[in-house]
Amino acid sequence: MTNPAPIDDVSIGGDGIRLGQFLKFAGVLDSGGDVKEAIIDGFVTVNGEVDRRRGRQLQVGDVVGFEGRRLRVRP
């Protein structure tokens, strides 16, 4: 059994942020086009489940996964 990747905390300076914005803010992807493709293609997870909604509103404590990285939303 493999251990999941460690979780890195990303402070967003507020209570919520949209998934697409979070991926760019956290430096995971550089452009909106890359974010859109990654989400639509099912490469992004939120709390362990694939989510294809770029506009999904993330809340503090949500964990976003992409390419082996896990990032937790922090205020």
Rosetta constraint file for C-alpha pairs under 8 A:
AtomPair CA 5 CA 68 HARMONIC 6.37 0.50
AtomPair CA 5 CA 69 HARMONIC 6.22 0.50
AtomPair CA 5 CA 70 HARMONIC 6.42 0.50
AtomPair CA 6 CA 69 HARMONIC 7.55 0.50
AtomPair CA 6 CA 70 HARMONIC 6.60 0.50
AtomPair CA 7 CA 63 HARMONIC 7.88 0.50
AtomPair CA 7 CA 69 HARMONIC 7.38 0.50
AtomPair CA 7 CA 70 HARMONIC 4.90 0.50
AtomPair CA 7 CA 71 HARMONIC 5.45 0.50
AtomPair CA 7 CA 72 HARMONIC 6.43 0.50
AtomPair CA 8 CA 70 HARMONIC 6.29 0.50
AtomPair CA 8 CA 71 HARMONIC 4.82 0.50
AtomPair CA 8 CA 72 HARMONIC 6.07 0.50
AtomPair CA 9 CA 71 HARMONIC 5.68 0.50
AtomPair CA 9 CA 72 HARMONIC 4.76 0.50
AtomPair CA 9 CA 73 HARMONIC 6.26 0.50
AtomPair CA 9 CA 74 HARMONIC 6.24 0.50
AtomPair CA 10 CA 26 HARMONIC 6.62 0.50
AtomPair CA 10 CA 71 HARMONIC 6.46 0.50
AtomPair CA 10 CA 72 HARMONIC 5.99 0.50
AtomPair CA 10 CA 73 HARMONIC 5.42 0.50
AtomPair CA 10 CA 74 HARMONIC 5.59 0.50
AtomPair CA 11 CA 73 HARMONIC 6.31 0.50
AtomPair CA 11 CA 74 HARMONIC 4.46 0.50
AtomPair CA 11 CA 75 HARMONIC 5.21 0.50
AtomPair CA 12 CA 16 HARMONIC 7.66 0.50
AtomPair CA 12 CA 17 HARMONIC 7.48 0.50
AtomPair CA 12 CA 73 HARMONIC 6.89 0.50
AtomPair CA 12 CA 74 HARMONIC 6.08 0.50
AtomPair CA 12 CA 75 HARMONIC 5.39 0.50
AtomPair CA 13 CA 74 HARMONIC 7.70 0.50
AtomPair CA 13 CA 75 HARMONIC 5.00 0.50
AtomPair CA 14 CA 75 HARMONIC 4.94 0.50
AtomPair CA 15 CA 59 HARMONIC 6.39 0.50
AtomPair CA 15 CA 60 HARMONIC 6.09 0.50
AtomPair CA 15 CA 75 HARMONIC 5.73 0.50
AtomPair CA 16 CA 57 HARMONIC 6.56 0.50
AtomPair CA 16 CA 58 HARMONIC 5.53 0.50
AtomPair CA 16 CA 59 HARMONIC 4.90 0.50
AtomPair CA 16 CA 60 HARMONIC 6.47 0.50
AtomPair CA 16 CA 75 HARMONIC 7.94 0.50
AtomPair CA 17 CA 21 HARMONIC 6.66 0.50
AtomPair CA 17 CA 22 HARMONIC 6.27 0.50
AtomPair CA 17 CA 57 HARMONIC 5.74 0.50
AtomPair CA 17 CA 58 HARMONIC 5.36 0.50
AtomPair CA 17 CA 59 HARMONIC 7.03 0.50
AtomPair CA 18 CA 22 HARMONIC 6.08 0.50
AtomPair CA 18 CA 54 HARMONIC 7.06 0.50
AtomPair CA 18 CA 55 HARMONIC 5.24 0.50
AtomPair CA 18 CA 56 HARMONIC 5.37 0.50
AtomPair CA 18 CA 57 HARMONIC 4.48 0.50
AtomPair CA 18 CA 58 HARMONIC 5.63 0.50
AtomPair CA 19 CA 23 HARMONIC 6.36 0.50
AtomPair CA 19 CA 53 HARMONIC 7.59 0.50
AtomPair CA 19 CA 54 HARMONIC 5.44 0.50
AtomPair CA 19 CA 55 HARMONIC 5.87 0.50
AtomPair CA 19 CA 56 HARMONIC 5.44 0.50
AtomPair CA 19 CA 57 HARMONIC 6.33 0.50
AtomPair CA 19 CA 58 HARMONIC 6.17 0.50
AtomPair CA 20 CA 24 HARMONIC 6.66 0.50
AtomPair CA 20 CA 32 HARMONIC 7.38 0.50
AtomPair CA 20 CA 35 HARMONIC 6.02 0.50
AtomPair CA 20 CA 36 HARMONIC 7.23 0.50
AtomPair CA 20 CA 54 HARMONIC 4.92 0.50
AtomPair CA 20 CA 55 HARMONIC 6.40 0.50
AtomPair CA 20 CA 56 HARMONIC 7.96 0.50
AtomPair CA 21 CA 25 HARMONIC 5.95 0.50
AtomPair CA 22 CA 26 HARMONIC 5.88 0.50
AtomPair CA 23 CA 27 HARMONIC 6.36 0.50
AtomPair CA 23 CA 28 HARMONIC 5.32 0.50
AtomPair CA 23 CA 29 HARMONIC 5.98 0.50
AtomPair CA 23 CA 35 HARMONIC 6.92 0.50
AtomPair CA 24 CA 28 HARMONIC 5.99 0.50
AtomPair CA 24 CA 29 HARMONIC 5.28 0.50
AtomPair CA 24 CA 30 HARMONIC 5.84 0.50
AtomPair CA 24 CA 31 HARMONIC 6.91 0.50
AtomPair CA 24 CA 32 HARMONIC 7.47 0.50
AtomPair CA 24 CA 35 HARMONIC 7.40 0.50
AtomPair CA 28 CA 66 HARMONIC 7.92 0.50
AtomPair CA 29 CA 34 HARMONIC 6.42 0.50
AtomPair CA 29 CA 35 HARMONIC 6.20 0.50
AtomPair CA 30 CA 34 HARMONIC 6.95 0.50
AtomPair CA 30 CA 35 HARMONIC 7.77 0.50
AtomPair CA 31 CA 35 HARMONIC 6.33 0.50
AtomPair CA 32 CA 36 HARMONIC 6.08 0.50
AtomPair CA 33 CA 37 HARMONIC 6.27 0.50
AtomPair CA 34 CA 38 HARMONIC 6.14 0.50
AtomPair CA 35 CA 39 HARMONIC 6.17 0.50
AtomPair CA 35 CA 54 HARMONIC 7.91 0.50
AtomPair CA 36 CA 40 HARMONIC 6.05 0.50
AtomPair CA 36 CA 54 HARMONIC 6.67 0.50
AtomPair CA 37 CA 41 HARMONIC 5.86 0.50
AtomPair CA 38 CA 42 HARMONIC 6.40 0.50
AtomPair CA 38 CA 43 HARMONIC 5.32 0.50
AtomPair CA 38 CA 44 HARMONIC 6.48 0.50
AtomPair CA 39 CA 43 HARMONIC 5.88 0.50
AtomPair CA 39 CA 44 HARMONIC 5.44 0.50
AtomPair CA 39 CA 51 HARMONIC 7.00 0.50
AtomPair CA 39 CA 52 HARMONIC 5.04 0.50
AtomPair CA 39 CA 53 HARMONIC 6.95 0.50
AtomPair CA 39 CA 54 HARMONIC 6.43 0.50
AtomPair CA 40 CA 52 HARMONIC 5.11 0.50
AtomPair CA 40 CA 53 HARMONIC 7.54 0.50
AtomPair CA 40 CA 54 HARMONIC 7.98 0.50
AtomPair CA 41 CA 52 HARMONIC 7.56 0.50
AtomPair CA 42 CA 50 HARMONIC 5.91 0.50
AtomPair CA 42 CA 51 HARMONIC 6.80 0.50
AtomPair CA 42 CA 52 HARMONIC 6.07 0.50
AtomPair CA 43 CA 50 HARMONIC 7.14 0.50
AtomPair CA 43 CA 66 HARMONIC 6.24 0.50
AtomPair CA 43 CA 67 HARMONIC 7.39 0.50
AtomPair CA 44 CA 50 HARMONIC 5.81 0.50
AtomPair CA 44 CA 51 HARMONIC 6.40 0.50
AtomPair CA 44 CA 52 HARMONIC 7.51 0.50
AtomPair CA 44 CA 64 HARMONIC 7.06 0.50
AtomPair CA 44 CA 65 HARMONIC 5.66 0.50
AtomPair CA 44 CA 66 HARMONIC 5.06 0.50
AtomPair CA 45 CA 49 HARMONIC 4.93 0.50
AtomPair CA 45 CA 50 HARMONIC 4.18 0.50
AtomPair CA 45 CA 51 HARMONIC 5.60 0.50
AtomPair CA 45 CA 64 HARMONIC 5.56 0.50
AtomPair CA 45 CA 65 HARMONIC 4.87 0.50
AtomPair CA 45 CA 66 HARMONIC 6.70 0.50
AtomPair CA 46 CA 50 HARMONIC 6.32 0.50
AtomPair CA 46 CA 51 HARMONIC 6.24 0.50
AtomPair CA 46 CA 62 HARMONIC 6.76 0.50
AtomPair CA 46 CA 63 HARMONIC 5.65 0.50
AtomPair CA 46 CA 64 HARMONIC 4.58 0.50
AtomPair CA 46 CA 65 HARMONIC 6.35 0.50
AtomPair CA 47 CA 62 HARMONIC 5.99 0.50
AtomPair CA 47 CA 63 HARMONIC 4.98 0.50
AtomPair CA 47 CA 64 HARMONIC 6.30 0.50
AtomPair CA 47 CA 65 HARMONIC 7.82 0.50
AtomPair CA 48 CA 63 HARMONIC 7.60 0.50
AtomPair CA 48 CA 64 HARMONIC 7.74 0.50
AtomPair CA 48 CA 65 HARMONIC 7.33 0.50
AtomPair CA 58 CA 62 HARMONIC 6.35 0.50
AtomPair CA 58 CA 73 HARMONIC 7.55 0.50
AtomPair CA 59 CA 73 HARMONIC 6.83 0.50
AtomPair CA 60 CA 72 HARMONIC 7.71 0.50
AtomPair CA 60 CA 73 HARMONIC 4.96 0.50
AtomPair CA 60 CA 74 HARMONIC 5.18 0.50
AtomPair CA 60 CA 75 HARMONIC 6.22 0.50
AtomPair CA 61 CA 72 HARMONIC 5.83 0.50
AtomPair CA 61 CA 73 HARMONIC 5.21 0.50
AtomPair CA 61 CA 74 HARMONIC 6.23 0.50
AtomPair CA 62 CA 72 HARMONIC 5.62 0.50
AtomPair CA 62 CA 73 HARMONIC 5.51 0.50
AtomPair CA 63 CA 70 HARMONIC 6.31 0.50
AtomPair CA 63 CA 71 HARMONIC 5.37 0.50
AtomPair CA 63 CA 72 HARMONIC 4.29 0.50
AtomPair CA 63 CA 73 HARMONIC 6.41 0.50
AtomPair CA 64 CA 70 HARMONIC 5.55 0.50
AtomPair CA 64 CA 71 HARMONIC 5.12 0.50
AtomPair CA 64 CA 72 HARMONIC 6.32 0.50
AtomPair CA 64 CA 73 HARMONIC 7.89 0.50
AtomPair CA 65 CA 69 HARMONIC 5.51 0.50
AtomPair CA 65 CA 70 HARMONIC 4.42 0.50
AtomPair CA 65 CA 71 HARMONIC 6.38 0.50
AtomPair CA 66 CA 70 HARMONIC 6.66 0.50
